[in-house]
Amino acid sequence: MKGELPVVGGRVPHLIFDKLQTLCQETGQSQSDVLREALAAYLNVNTPESAHSLDKRVAALERKVNKLVQLV
C-alpha cells in the first residue's frame, strides 16, 4: 500500500536492546525512529525523516537545558 512503510525485524543481544530502551526513554524517540536513523547512518542514506527527527531531538534537548538552567 502506498504510504505504508515496510516492516523489518531482527533479534539483538540484550545489551543492545537495553541501550535502545534507555535511548528511547531519554530522547522520547520510538524504537522505529532510532532504528531507521541508525540504519540510514550505517548505509550512508540521508532522508527527510532523519533531518526531521534530528530537529525534534535538538528541540527536546533545548527544553531540557532550559529546565536545568532554571534550577541553577
Secondary structure, DSSP 8 states (H G I E B T S, - for coil): -TT----------HHHHHHHHHHHHHH---HHHHHHHHHHHHTT---HHHHHHHHHHHHHHHHHHHHHHHH-
